[in-house]
Amino acid sequence: MTINLEYQVAELFRLKMEEFAAWCAENWTVTDLQAKADNIFDAKPAGFREGYNEAMQNLRGAVDCFLEERP
């Protein structure tokens, strides 16, 4: 049996980053009710919340791109 520790660590890192991206999509998406209750969105331009939510939902794609560029 051959152990490739470098590969195993890289895979664990990838899995944890993917878990984090999924967590962000689930826990950091802002509902309409939350946006109305939190006045931080009042000064933002129209569509800001929707764009923010899109970023949270697609963070996994950013993780994938980041990992592809790693040597």
Predicted model as a PDB file, atoms N, CA, C, CB and O in Angstrom, pLDDT in the B-factor column:
MODEL        1                                                                  
ATOM      1  N   MET A   1       0.840  -1.176   0.000  1.00 78.00           N  
ATOM      2  CA  MET A   1       0.000   0.000   0.000  1.00 78.00           C  
ATOM      3  C   MET A   1       0.887   1.242   0.000  1.00 78.00           C  
ATOM      4  CB  MET A   1      -0.957  -0.003   1.216  1.00 78.00           C  
ATOM      5  O   MET A   1       1.818   1.356   0.797  1.00 78.00           O  
ATOM      6  N   THR A   2       0.583   2.164  -0.902  1.00 84.00           N  
ATOM      7  CA  THR A   2       1.338   3.399  -1.013  1.00 84.00           C  
ATOM      8  C   THR A   2       0.515   4.538  -0.420  1.00 84.00           C  
ATOM      9  CB  THR A   2       1.712   3.691  -2.490  1.00 84.00           C  
ATOM     10  O   THR A   2      -0.670   4.683  -0.718  1.00 84.00           O  
ATOM     11  N   ILE A   3       1.148   5.328   0.405  1.00 88.00           N  
ATOM     12  CA  ILE A   3       0.482   6.480   1.012  1.00 88.00           C  
ATOM     13  C   ILE A   3       1.014   7.740   0.345  1.00 88.00           C  
ATOM     14  CB  ILE A   3       0.709   6.524   2.563  1.00 88.00           C  
ATOM     15  O   ILE A   3       2.218   7.997   0.334  1.00 88.00           O  
ATOM     16  N   ASN A   4       0.097   8.515  -0.207  1.00 90.00           N  
ATOM     17  CA  ASN A   4       0.466   9.787  -0.825  1.00 90.00           C  
ATOM     18  C   ASN A   4      -0.115  10.894   0.045  1.00 90.00           C  
ATOM     19  CB  ASN A   4      -0.053   9.888  -2.314  1.00 90.00           C  
ATOM     20  O   ASN A   4      -1.211  11.395  -0.206  1.00 90.00           O  
ATOM     21  N   LEU A   5       0.636  11.259   1.061  1.00 93.00           N  
ATOM     22  CA  LEU A   5       0.168  12.234   2.040  1.00 93.00           C  
ATOM     23  C   LEU A   5      -0.139  13.584   1.395  1.00 93.00           C  
ATOM     24  CB  LEU A   5       1.205  12.408   3.137  1.00 93.00           C  
ATOM     25  O   LEU A   5      -1.113  14.237   1.770  1.00 93.00           O  
ATOM     26  N   GLU A   6       0.666  14.003   0.446  1.00 91.00           N  
ATOM     27  CA  GLU A   6       0.427  15.288  -0.213  1.00 91.00           C  
ATOM     28  C   GLU A   6      -0.942  15.291  -0.895  1.00 91.00           C  
ATOM     29  CB  GLU A   6       1.539  15.586  -1.244  1.00 91.00           C  
ATOM     30  O   GLU A   6      -1.689  16.264  -0.783  1.00 91.00           O  
ATOM     31  N   TYR A   7      -1.269  14.217  -1.592  1.00 91.00           N  
ATOM     32  CA  TYR A   7      -2.574  14.112  -2.258  1.00 91.00           C  
ATOM     33  C   TYR A   7      -3.696  14.093  -1.227  1.00 91.00           C  
ATOM     34  CB  TYR A   7      -2.638  12.843  -3.141  1.00 91.00           C  
ATOM     35  O   TYR A   7      -4.712  14.765  -1.406  1.00 91.00           O  
ATOM     36  N   GLN A   8      -3.526  13.338  -0.159  1.00 93.00           N  
ATOM     37  CA  GLN A   8      -4.569  13.227   0.858  1.00 93.00           C  
ATOM     38  C   GLN A   8      -4.838  14.569   1.541  1.00 93.00           C  
ATOM     39  CB  GLN A   8      -4.176  12.184   1.899  1.00 93.00           C  
ATOM     40  O   GLN A   8      -5.990  14.912   1.807  1.00 93.00           O  
ATOM     41  N   VAL A   9      -3.794  15.313   1.820  1.00 93.00           N  
ATOM     42  CA  VAL A   9      -3.960  16.631   2.444  1.00 93.00           C  
ATOM     43  C   VAL A   9      -4.650  17.579   1.463  1.00 93.00           C  
ATOM     44  CB  VAL A   9      -2.582  17.215   2.890  1.00 93.00           C  
ATOM     45  O   VAL A   9      -5.538  18.336   1.855  1.00 93.00           O  
ATOM     46  N   ALA A  10      -4.251  17.541   0.200  1.00 90.00           N  
ATOM     47  CA  ALA A  10      -4.876  18.398  -0.813  1.00 90.00           C  
ATOM     48  C   ALA A  10      -6.355  18.057  -0.968  1.00 90.00           C  
ATOM     49  CB  ALA A  10      -4.153  18.253  -2.166  1.00 90.00           C  
ATOM     50  O   ALA A  10      -7.178  18.960  -1.118  1.00 90.00           O  
ATOM     51  N   GLU A  11      -6.703  16.792  -0.935  1.00 92.00           N  
ATOM     52  CA  GLU A  11      -8.098  16.370  -1.048  1.00 92.00           C  
ATOM     53  C   GLU A  11      -8.909  16.816   0.170  1.00 92.00           C  
ATOM     54  CB  GLU A  11      -8.182  14.846  -1.209  1.00 92.00           C  
ATOM     55  O   GLU A  11     -10.050  17.257   0.030  1.00 92.00           O  
ATOM     56  N   LEU A  12      -8.328  16.703   1.349  1.00 95.00           N  
ATOM     57  CA  LEU A  12      -9.008  17.148   2.564  1.00 95.00           C  
ATOM     58  C   LEU A  12      -9.243  18.657   2.514  1.00 95.00           C  
ATOM     59  CB  LEU A  12      -8.186  16.772   3.819  1.00 95.00           C  
ATOM     60  O   LEU A  12     -10.313  19.137   2.887  1.00 95.00           O  
ATOM     61  N   PHE A  13      -8.245  19.393   2.054  1.00 93.00           N  
ATOM     62  CA  PHE A  13      -8.366  20.837   1.910  1.00 93.00           C  
ATOM     63  C   PHE A  13      -9.495  21.175   0.932  1.00 93.00           C  
ATOM     64  CB  PHE A  13      -7.029  21.449   1.430  1.00 93.00           C  
ATOM     65  O   PHE A  13     -10.315  22.050   1.211  1.00 93.00           O  
ATOM     66  N   ARG A  14      -9.540  20.491  -0.203  1.00 92.00           N  
ATOM     67  CA  ARG A  14     -10.582  20.720  -1.204  1.00 92.00           C  
ATOM     68  C   ARG A  14     -11.965  20.440  -0.608  1.00 92.00           C  
ATOM     69  CB  ARG A  14     -10.342  19.833  -2.449  1.00 92.00           C  
ATOM     70  O   ARG A  14     -12.888  21.239  -0.771  1.00 92.00           O  
ATOM     71  N   LEU A  15     -12.104  19.319   0.073  1.00 95.00           N  
ATOM     72  CA  LEU A  15     -13.389  18.961   0.671  1.00 95.00           C  
ATOM     73  C   LEU A  15     -13.848  20.000   1.693  1.00 95.00           C  
ATOM     74  CB  LEU A  15     -13.295  17.590   1.332  1.00 95.00           C  
ATOM     75  O   LEU A  15     -15.021  20.371   1.725  1.00 95.00           O  
ATOM     76  N   LYS A  16     -12.931  20.459   2.514  1.00 96.00           N  
ATOM     77  CA  LYS A  16     -13.285  21.442   3.542  1.00 96.00           C  
ATOM     78  C   LYS A  16     -13.646  22.791   2.919  1.00 96.00           C  
ATOM     79  CB  LYS A  16     -12.126  21.615   4.534  1.00 96.00           C  
ATOM     80  O   LYS A  16     -14.544  23.475   3.410  1.00 96.00           O  
ATOM     81  N   MET A  17     -12.967  23.176   1.859  1.00 94.00           N  
ATOM     82  CA  MET A  17     -13.317  24.426   1.175  1.00 94.00           C  
ATOM     83  C   MET A  17     -14.694  24.312   0.525  1.00 94.00           C  
ATOM     84  CB  MET A  17     -12.252  24.780   0.110  1.00 94.00           C  
ATOM     85  O   MET A  17     -15.469  25.269   0.536  1.00 94.00           O  
ATOM     86  N   GLU A  18     -14.996  23.149  -0.038  1.00 94.00           N  
ATOM     87  CA  GLU A  18     -16.313  22.935  -0.634  1.00 94.00           C  
ATOM     88  C   GLU A  18     -17.402  22.946   0.442  1.00 94.00           C  
ATOM     89  CB  GLU A  18     -16.342  21.604  -1.409  1.00 94.00           C  
ATOM     90  O   GLU A  18     -18.485  23.488   0.222  1.00 94.00           O  
ATOM     91  N   GLU A  19     -17.120  22.351   1.597  1.00 95.00           N  
ATOM     92  CA  GLU A  19     -18.067  22.390   2.711  1.00 95.00           C  
ATOM     93  C   GLU A  19     -18.312  23.831   3.157  1.00 95.00           C  
ATOM     94  CB  GLU A  19     -17.547  21.545   3.892  1.00 95.00           C  
ATOM     95  O   GLU A  19     -19.448  24.213   3.436  1.00 95.00           O  
ATOM     96  N   PHE A  20     -17.254  24.624   3.223  1.00 95.00           N  
ATOM     97  CA  PHE A  20     -17.387  26.015   3.620  1.00 95.00           C  
ATOM     98  C   PHE A  20     -18.239  26.791   2.616  1.00 95.00           C  
ATOM     99  CB  PHE A  20     -16.007  26.661   3.759  1.00 95.00           C  
ATOM    100  O   PHE A  20     -19.091  27.587   3.011  1.00 95.00           O  
ATOM    101  N   ALA A  21     -18.014  26.566   1.325  1.00 95.00           N  
ATOM    102  CA  ALA A  21     -18.806  27.248   0.293  1.00 95.00           C  
ATOM    103  C   ALA A  21     -20.279  26.871   0.423  1.00 95.00           C  
ATOM    104  CB  ALA A  21     -18.284  26.893  -1.122  1.00 95.00           C  
ATOM    105  O   ALA A  21     -21.151  27.732   0.303  1.00 95.00           O  
ATOM    106  N   ALA A  22     -20.563  25.603   0.666  1.00 95.00           N  
ATOM    107  CA  ALA A  22     -21.945  25.155   0.840  1.00 95.00           C  
ATOM    108  C   ALA A  22     -22.555  25.784   2.099  1.00 95.00           C  
ATOM    109  CB  ALA A  22     -22.008  23.608   0.925  1.00 95.00           C  
ATOM    110  O   ALA A  22     -23.721  26.181   2.095  1.00 95.00           O  
ATOM    111  N   TRP A  23     -21.774  25.873   3.160  1.00 96.00           N  
ATOM    112  CA  TRP A  23     -22.241  26.496   4.397  1.00 96.00           C  
ATOM    113  C   TRP A  23     -22.580  27.965   4.154  1.00 96.00           C  
ATOM    114  CB  TRP A  23     -21.176  26.366   5.507  1.00 96.00           C  
ATOM    115  O   TRP A  23     -23.609  28.453   4.623  1.00 96.00           O  
ATOM    116  N   CYS A  24     -21.718  28.668   3.425  1.00 95.00           N  
ATOM    117  CA  CYS A  24     -21.983  30.081   3.119  1.00 95.00           C  
ATOM    118  C   CYS A  24     -23.285  30.226   2.336  1.00 95.00           C  
ATOM    119  CB  CYS A  24     -20.811  30.693   2.318  1.00 95.00           C  
ATOM    120  O   CYS A  24     -24.097  31.103   2.630  1.00 95.00           O  
ATOM    121  N   ALA A  25     -23.481  29.363   1.340  1.00 95.00           N  
ATOM    122  CA  ALA A  25     -24.707  29.430   0.536  1.00 95.00           C  
ATOM    123  C   ALA A  25     -25.936  29.205   1.400  1.00 95.00           C  
ATOM    124  CB  ALA A  25     -24.668  28.396  -0.596  1.00 95.00           C  
ATOM    125  O   ALA A  25     -26.973  29.827   1.173  1.00 95.00           O  
ATOM    126  N   GLU A  26     -25.834  28.336   2.375  1.00 94.00           N  
ATOM    127  CA  GLU A  26     -26.979  28.021   3.232  1.00 94.00           C  
ATOM    128  C   GLU A  26     -27.213  29.062   4.319  1.00 94.00           C  
ATOM    129  CB  GLU A  26     -26.784  26.672   3.868  1.00 94.00           C  
ATOM    130  O   GLU A  26     -28.358  29.386   4.636  1.00 94.00           O  
ATOM    131  N   ASN A  27     -26.145  29.581   4.885  1.00 95.00           N  
ATOM    132  CA  ASN A  27     -26.268  30.428   6.067  1.00 95.00           C  
ATOM    133  C   ASN A  27     -26.074  31.925   5.834  1.00 95.00           C  
ATOM    134  CB  ASN A  27     -25.295  29.984   7.067  1.00 95.00           C  
ATOM    135  O   ASN A  27     -26.425  32.727   6.701  1.00 95.00           O  
ATOM    136  N   TRP A  28     -25.534  32.313   4.707  1.00 94.00           N  
ATOM    137  CA  TRP A  28     -25.269  33.730   4.467  1.00 94.00           C  
ATOM    138  C   TRP A  28     -26.141  34.320   3.372  1.00 94.00           C  
ATOM    139  CB  TRP A  28     -23.826  33.925   4.111  1.00 94.00           C  
ATOM    140  O   TRP A  28     -25.965  35.484   3.009  1.00 94.00           O  
ATOM    141  N   THR A  29     -27.070  33.551   2.841  1.00 93.00           N  
ATOM    142  CA  THR A  29     -28.023  34.089   1.888  1.00 93.00           C  
ATOM    143  C   THR A  29     -29.027  34.930   2.673  1.00 93.00           C  
ATOM    144  CB  THR A  29     -28.734  32.947   1.074  1.00 93.00           C  
ATOM    145  O   THR A  29     -29.515  34.508   3.722  1.00 93.00           O  
ATOM    146  N   VAL A  30     -29.330  36.114   2.161  1.00 92.00           N  
ATOM    147  CA  VAL A  30     -30.189  37.058   2.862  1.00 92.00           C  
ATOM    148  C   VAL A  30     -31.587  37.032   2.249  1.00 92.00           C  
ATOM    149  CB  VAL A  30     -29.595  38.486   2.809  1.00 92.00           C  
ATOM    150  O   VAL A  30     -31.762  37.302   1.061  1.00 92.00           O  
ATOM    151  N   THR A  31     -32.571  36.705   3.071  1.00 90.00           N  
ATOM    152  CA  THR A  31     -33.956  36.712   2.604  1.00 90.00           C  
ATOM    153  C   THR A  31     -34.468  38.140   2.521  1.00 90.00           C  
ATOM    154  CB  THR A  31     -34.854  35.871   3.534  1.00 90.00           C  
ATOM    155  O   THR A  31     -33.857  39.065   3.056  1.00 90.00           O  
ATOM    156  N   ASP A  32     -35.594  38.307   1.846  1.00 88.00           N  
ATOM    157  CA  ASP A  32     -36.212  39.628   1.738  1.00 88.00           C  
ATOM    158  C   ASP A  32     -36.572  40.176   3.119  1.00 88.00           C  
ATOM    159  CB  ASP A  32     -37.465  39.562   0.850  1.00 88.00           C  
ATOM    160  O   ASP A  32     -36.371  41.359   3.394  1.00 88.00           O  
ATOM    161  N   LEU A  33     -37.099  39.322   3.973  1.00 89.00           N  
ATOM    162  CA  LEU A  33     -37.450  39.756   5.341  1.00 89.00           C  
ATOM    163  C   LEU A  33     -36.222  40.177   6.136  1.00 89.00           C  
ATOM    164  CB  LEU A  33     -38.180  38.632   6.086  1.00 89.00           C  
ATOM    165  O   LEU A  33     -36.266  41.166   6.867  1.00 89.00           O  
ATOM    166  N   GLN A  34     -35.125  39.436   6.000  1.00 88.00           N  
ATOM    167  CA  GLN A  34     -33.895  39.808   6.700  1.00 88.00           C  
ATOM    168  C   GLN A  34     -33.364  41.139   6.197  1.00 88.00           C  
ATOM    169  CB  GLN A  34     -32.830  38.723   6.532  1.00 88.00           C  
ATOM    170  O   GLN A  34     -32.901  41.967   6.982  1.00 88.00           O  
ATOM    171  N   ALA A  35     -33.431  41.342   4.896  1.00 86.00           N  
ATOM    172  CA  ALA A  35     -32.938  42.595   4.317  1.00 86.00           C  
ATOM    173  C   ALA A  35     -33.758  43.782   4.803  1.00 86.00           C  
ATOM    174  CB  ALA A  35     -32.971  42.527   2.786  1.00 86.00           C  
ATOM    175  O   ALA A  35     -33.208  44.853   5.060  1.00 86.00           O  
ATOM    176  N   LYS A  36     -35.065  43.602   4.930  1.00 84.00           N  
ATOM    177  CA  LYS A  36     -35.920  44.687   5.418  1.00 84.00           C  
ATOM    178  C   LYS A  36     -35.674  44.967   6.899  1.00 84.00           C  
ATOM    179  CB  LYS A  36     -37.394  44.343   5.190  1.00 84.00           C  
ATOM    180  O   LYS A  36     -35.751  46.113   7.344  1.00 84.00           O  
ATOM    181  N   ALA A  37     -35.380  43.918   7.652  1.00 87.00           N  
ATOM    182  CA  ALA A  37     -35.154  44.071   9.091  1.00 87.00           C  
ATOM    183  C   ALA A  37     -33.777  44.659   9.399  1.00 87.00           C  
ATOM    184  CB  ALA A  37     -35.305  42.727   9.788  1.00 87.00           C  
ATOM    185  O   ALA A  37     -33.590  45.289  10.439  1.00 87.00           O  
ATOM    186  N   ASP A  38     -32.822  44.456   8.504  1.00 82.00           N  
ATOM    187  CA  ASP A  38     -31.450  44.917   8.729  1.00 82.00           C  
ATOM    188  C   ASP A  38     -31.208  46.143   7.857  1.00 82.00           C  
ATOM    189  CB  ASP A  38     -30.407  43.788   8.414  1.00 82.00           C  
ATOM    190  O   ASP A  38     -31.099  46.027   6.636  1.00 82.00           O  
ATOM    191  N   ASN A  39     -31.126  47.291   8.466  1.00 80.00           N  
ATOM    192  CA  ASN A  39     -31.024  48.535   7.694  1.00 80.00           C  
ATOM    193  C   ASN A  39     -29.716  48.703   6.924  1.00 80.00           C  
ATOM    194  CB  ASN A  39     -31.190  49.693   8.609  1.00 80.00           C  
ATOM    195  O   ASN A  39     -29.548  49.707   6.232  1.00 80.00           O  
ATOM    196  N   ILE A  40     -28.798  47.767   7.021  1.00 82.00           N  
ATOM    197  CA  ILE A  40     -27.544  47.879   6.263  1.00 82.00           C  
ATOM    198  C   ILE A  40     -27.806  47.842   4.757  1.00 82.00           C  
ATOM    199  CB  ILE A  40     -26.576  46.746   6.657  1.00 82.00           C  
ATOM    200  O   ILE A  40     -27.006  48.352   3.973  1.00 82.00           O  
ATOM    201  N   PHE A  41     -28.921  47.241   4.357  1.00 81.00           N  
ATOM    202  CA  PHE A  41     -29.238  47.154   2.932  1.00 81.00           C  
ATOM    203  C   PHE A  41     -29.974  48.387   2.415  1.00 81.00           C  
ATOM    204  CB  PHE A  41     -30.071  45.922   2.669  1.00 81.00           C  
ATOM    205  O   PHE A  41     -30.128  48.555   1.205  1.00 81.00           O  
ATOM    206  N   ASP A  42     -30.426  49.244   3.317  1.00 83.00           N  
ATOM    207  CA  ASP A  42     -31.171  50.431   2.897  1.00 83.00           C  
ATOM    208  C   ASP A  42     -30.356  51.348   1.991  1.00 83.00           C  
ATOM    209  CB  ASP A  42     -31.633  51.201   4.111  1.00 83.00           C  
ATOM    210  O   ASP A  42     -30.895  51.934   1.052  1.00 83.00           O  
ATOM    211  N   ALA A  43     -29.075  51.473   2.264  1.00 86.00           N  
ATOM    212  CA  ALA A  43     -28.230  52.393   1.497  1.00 86.00           C  
ATOM    213  C   ALA A  43     -27.613  51.735   0.261  1.00 86.00           C  
ATOM    214  CB  ALA A  43     -27.127  52.940   2.385  1.00 86.00           C  
ATOM    215  O   ALA A  43     -26.877  52.387  -0.479  1.00 86.00           O  
ATOM    216  N   LYS A  44     -27.898  50.482   0.036  1.00 87.00           N  
ATOM    217  CA  LYS A  44     -27.323  49.761  -1.109  1.00 87.00           C  
ATOM    218  C   LYS A  44     -28.183  49.980  -2.344  1.00 87.00           C  
ATOM    219  CB  LYS A  44     -27.196  48.244  -0.803  1.00 87.00           C  
ATOM    220  O   LYS A  44     -29.388  50.207  -2.235  1.00 87.00           O  
ATOM    221  N   PRO A  45     -27.563  49.913  -3.522  1.00 91.00           N  
ATOM    222  CA  PRO A  45     -28.336  50.101  -4.759  1.00 91.00           C  
ATOM    223  C   PRO A  45     -29.309  48.943  -5.004  1.00 91.00           C  
ATOM    224  CB  PRO A  45     -27.387  50.243  -5.957  1.00 91.00           C  
ATOM    225  O   PRO A  45     -29.173  47.858  -4.438  1.00 91.00           O  
ATOM    226  N   ALA A  46     -30.274  49.207  -5.851  1.00 89.00           N  
ATOM    227  CA  ALA A  46     -31.258  48.177  -6.211  1.00 89.00           C  
ATOM    228  C   ALA A  46     -30.527  46.949  -6.755  1.00 89.00           C  
ATOM    229  CB  ALA A  46     -32.280  48.719  -7.264  1.00 89.00           C  
ATOM    230  O   ALA A  46     -29.572  47.070  -7.521  1.00 89.00           O  
ATOM    231  N   GLY A  47     -30.979  45.799  -6.358  1.00 92.00           N  
ATOM    232  CA  GLY A  47     -30.377  44.555  -6.831  1.00 92.00           C  
ATOM    233  C   GLY A  47     -29.181  44.087  -6.031  1.00 92.00           C  
ATOM    234  O   GLY A  47     -28.637  43.017  -6.302  1.00 92.00           O  
ATOM    235  N   PHE A  48     -28.762  44.873  -5.047  1.00 92.00           N  
ATOM    236  CA  PHE A  48     -27.578  44.496  -4.265  1.00 92.00           C  
ATOM    237  C   PHE A  48     -27.772  43.160  -3.566  1.00 92.00           C  
ATOM    238  CB  PHE A  48     -27.257  45.575  -3.234  1.00 92.00           C  
ATOM    239  O   PHE A  48     -26.908  42.287  -3.643  1.00 92.00           O  
ATOM    240  N   ARG A  49     -28.902  42.996  -2.884  1.00 92.00           N  
ATOM    241  CA  ARG A  49     -29.157  41.758  -2.150  1.00 92.00           C  
ATOM    242  C   ARG A  49     -29.175  40.563  -3.090  1.00 92.00           C  
ATOM    243  CB  ARG A  49     -30.482  41.849  -1.388  1.00 92.00           C  
ATOM    244  O   ARG A  49     -28.642  39.505  -2.755  1.00 92.00           O  
ATOM    245  N   GLU A  50     -29.775  40.717  -4.251  1.00 93.00           N  
ATOM    246  CA  GLU A  50     -29.832  39.621  -5.211  1.00 93.00           C  
ATOM    247  C   GLU A  50     -28.429  39.249  -5.696  1.00 93.00           C  
ATOM    248  CB  GLU A  50     -30.724  40.001  -6.404  1.00 93.00           C  
ATOM    249  O   GLU A  50     -28.103  38.069  -5.824  1.00 93.00           O  
ATOM    250  N   GLY A  51     -27.608  40.258  -5.961  1.00 95.00           N  
ATOM    251  CA  GLY A  51     -26.228  40.008  -6.380  1.00 95.00           C  
ATOM    252  C   GLY A  51     -25.407  39.362  -5.278  1.00 95.00           C  
ATOM    253  O   GLY A  51     -24.607  38.461  -5.531  1.00 95.00           O  
ATOM    254  N   TYR A  52     -25.610  39.825  -4.069  1.00 93.00           N  
ATOM    255  CA  TYR A  52     -24.927  39.242  -2.913  1.00 93.00           C  
ATOM    256  C   TYR A  52     -25.309  37.777  -2.767  1.00 93.00           C  
ATOM    257  CB  TYR A  52     -25.269  40.019  -1.623  1.00 93.00           C  
ATOM    258  O   TYR A  52     -24.448  36.921  -2.568  1.00 93.00           O  
ATOM    259  N   ASN A  53     -26.605  37.492  -2.866  1.00 95.00           N  
ATOM    260  CA  ASN A  53     -27.068  36.115  -2.742  1.00 95.00           C  
ATOM    261  C   ASN A  53     -26.511  35.237  -3.865  1.00 95.00           C  
ATOM    262  CB  ASN A  53     -28.596  36.071  -2.748  1.00 95.00           C  
ATOM    263  O   ASN A  53     -26.151  34.083  -3.631  1.00 95.00           O  
ATOM    264  N   GLU A  54     -26.440  35.777  -5.072  1.00 95.00           N  
ATOM    265  CA  GLU A  54     -25.848  35.022  -6.188  1.00 95.00           C  
ATOM    266  C   GLU A  54     -24.395  34.669  -5.881  1.00 95.00           C  
ATOM    267  CB  GLU A  54     -25.934  35.836  -7.504  1.00 95.00           C  
ATOM    268  O   GLU A  54     -23.943  33.559  -6.163  1.00 95.00           O  
ATOM    269  N   ALA A  55     -23.675  35.617  -5.307  1.00 95.00           N  
ATOM    270  CA  ALA A  55     -22.273  35.357  -4.948  1.00 95.00           C  
ATOM    271  C   ALA A  55     -22.177  34.233  -3.927  1.00 95.00           C  
ATOM    272  CB  ALA A  55     -21.608  36.632  -4.393  1.00 95.00           C  
ATOM    273  O   ALA A  55     -21.327  33.351  -4.047  1.00 95.00           O  
ATOM    274  N   MET A  56     -23.046  34.263  -2.924  1.00 95.00           N  
ATOM    275  CA  MET A  56     -23.036  33.201  -1.908  1.00 95.00           C  
ATOM    276  C   MET A  56     -23.410  31.855  -2.507  1.00 95.00           C  
ATOM    277  CB  MET A  56     -23.997  33.544  -0.767  1.00 95.00           C  
ATOM    278  O   MET A  56     -22.819  30.832  -2.160  1.00 95.00           O  
ATOM    279  N   GLN A  57     -24.392  31.849  -3.408  1.00 94.00           N  
ATOM    280  CA  GLN A  57     -24.837  30.601  -4.022  1.00 94.00           C  
ATOM    281  C   GLN A  57     -23.791  30.021  -4.968  1.00 94.00           C  
ATOM    282  CB  GLN A  57     -26.137  30.826  -4.770  1.00 94.00           C  
ATOM    283  O   GLN A  57     -23.759  28.811  -5.191  1.00 94.00           O  
ATOM    284  N   ASN A  58     -22.936  30.875  -5.525  1.00 94.00           N  
ATOM    285  CA  ASN A  58     -21.957  30.417  -6.509  1.00 94.00           C  
ATOM    286  C   ASN A  58     -20.528  30.409  -5.987  1.00 94.00           C  
ATOM    287  CB  ASN A  58     -22.029  31.280  -7.727  1.00 94.00           C  
ATOM    288  O   ASN A  58     -19.580  30.300  -6.766  1.00 94.00           O  
ATOM    289  N   LEU A  59     -20.372  30.522  -4.690  1.00 94.00           N  
ATOM    290  CA  LEU A  59     -19.039  30.498  -4.094  1.00 94.00           C  
ATOM    291  C   LEU A  59     -18.306  29.202  -4.415  1.00 94.00           C  
ATOM    292  CB  LEU A  59     -19.132  30.680  -2.585  1.00 94.00           C  
ATOM    293  O   LEU A  59     -17.080  29.191  -4.525  1.00 94.00           O  
ATOM    294  N   ARG A  60     -19.042  28.125  -4.564  1.00 92.00           N  
ATOM    295  CA  ARG A  60     -18.435  26.834  -4.899  1.00 92.00           C  
ATOM    296  C   ARG A  60     -17.658  26.931  -6.218  1.00 92.00           C  
ATOM    297  CB  ARG A  60     -19.522  25.732  -4.995  1.00 92.00           C  
ATOM    298  O   ARG A  60     -16.587  26.339  -6.356  1.00 92.00           O  
ATOM    299  N   GLY A  61     -18.193  27.666  -7.171  1.00 93.00           N  
ATOM    300  CA  GLY A  61     -17.495  27.860  -8.444  1.00 93.00           C  
ATOM    301  C   GLY A  61     -16.180  28.591  -8.254  1.00 93.00           C  
ATOM    302  O   GLY A  61     -15.192  28.278  -8.917  1.00 93.00           O  
ATOM    303  N   ALA A  62     -16.161  29.564  -7.353  1.00 92.00           N  
ATOM    304  CA  ALA A  62     -14.919  30.286  -7.063  1.00 92.00           C  
ATOM    305  C   ALA A  62     -13.895  29.354  -6.432  1.00 92.00           C  
ATOM    306  CB  ALA A  62     -15.190  31.484  -6.133  1.00 92.00           C  
ATOM    307  O   ALA A  62     -12.706  29.421  -6.744  1.00 92.00           O  
ATOM    308  N   VAL A  63     -14.364  28.481  -5.539  1.00 91.00           N  
ATOM    309  CA  VAL A  63     -13.469  27.499  -4.915  1.00 91.00           C  
ATOM    310  C   VAL A  63     -12.882  26.585  -5.986  1.00 91.00           C  
ATOM    311  CB  VAL A  63     -14.224  26.663  -3.840  1.00 91.00           C  
ATOM    312  O   VAL A  63     -11.681  26.312  -5.985  1.00 91.00           O  
ATOM    313  N   ASP A  64     -13.723  26.115  -6.895  1.00 90.00           N  
ATOM    314  CA  ASP A  64     -13.250  25.239  -7.969  1.00 90.00           C  
ATOM    315  C   ASP A  64     -12.182  25.930  -8.814  1.00 90.00           C  
ATOM    316  CB  ASP A  64     -14.421  24.804  -8.858  1.00 90.00           C  
ATOM    317  O   ASP A  64     -11.152  25.333  -9.129  1.00 90.00           O  
ATOM    318  N   CYS A  65     -12.428  27.185  -9.178  1.00 91.00           N  
ATOM    319  CA  CYS A  65     -11.440  27.945  -9.983  1.00 91.00           C  
ATOM    320  C   CYS A  65     -10.139  28.115  -9.217  1.00 91.00           C  
ATOM    321  CB  CYS A  65     -12.001  29.336 -10.378  1.00 91.00           C  
ATOM    322  O   CYS A  65      -9.054  27.948  -9.775  1.00 91.00           O  
ATOM    323  N   PHE A  66     -10.250  28.448  -7.937  1.00 89.00           N  
ATOM    324  CA  PHE A  66      -9.051  28.617  -7.105  1.00 89.00           C  
ATOM    325  C   PHE A  66      -8.221  27.345  -7.074  1.00 89.00           C  
ATOM    326  CB  PHE A  66      -9.439  29.021  -5.679  1.00 89.00           C  
ATOM    327  O   PHE A  66      -7.001  27.380  -7.233  1.00 89.00           O  
ATOM    328  N   LEU A  67      -8.897  26.222  -6.868  1.00 86.00           N  
ATOM    329  CA  LEU A  67      -8.180  24.955  -6.754  1.00 86.00           C  
ATOM    330  C   LEU A  67      -7.590  24.503  -8.087  1.00 86.00           C  
ATOM    331  CB  LEU A  67      -9.108  23.884  -6.215  1.00 86.00           C  
ATOM    332  O   LEU A  67      -6.546  23.850  -8.108  1.00 86.00           O  
ATOM    333  N   GLU A  68      -8.235  24.838  -9.187  1.00 87.00           N  
ATOM    334  CA  GLU A  68      -7.699  24.487 -10.509  1.00 87.00           C  
ATOM    335  C   GLU A  68      -6.393  25.222 -10.800  1.00 87.00           C  
ATOM    336  CB  GLU A  68      -8.727  24.807 -11.598  1.00 87.00           C  
ATOM    337  O   GLU A  68      -5.521  24.700 -11.494  1.00 87.00           O  
ATOM    338  N   GLU A  69      -6.266  26.427 -10.268  1.00 83.00           N  
ATOM    339  CA  GLU A  69      -5.091  27.247 -10.531  1.00 83.00           C  
ATOM    340  C   GLU A  69      -3.908  26.909  -9.632  1.00 83.00           C  
ATOM    341  CB  GLU A  69      -5.440  28.693 -10.369  1.00 83.00           C  
ATOM    342  O   GLU A  69      -2.792  27.370  -9.868  1.00 83.00           O  
ATOM    343  N   ARG A  70      -4.153  26.105  -8.603  1.00 74.00           N  
ATOM    344  CA  ARG A  70      -3.091  25.721  -7.682  1.00 74.00           C  
ATOM    345  C   ARG A  70      -2.186  24.692  -8.356  1.00 74.00           C  
ATOM    346  CB  ARG A  70      -3.680  25.156  -6.360  1.00 74.00           C  
ATOM    347  O   ARG A  70      -2.672  23.817  -9.074  1.00 74.00           O  
ATOM    348  N   PRO A  71      -0.883  24.789  -8.134  1.00 67.00           N  
ATOM    349  CA  PRO A  71       0.044  23.806  -8.736  1.00 67.00           C  
ATOM    350  C   PRO A  71      -0.082  22.431  -8.116  1.00 67.00           C  
ATOM    351  CB  PRO A  71       1.476  24.281  -8.599  1.00 67.00           C  
ATOM    352  O   PRO A  71       0.627  21.507  -8.515  1.00 67.00           O  
TER     353      PRO A  71                                                      
ENDMDL                                                                          
END                                                                             
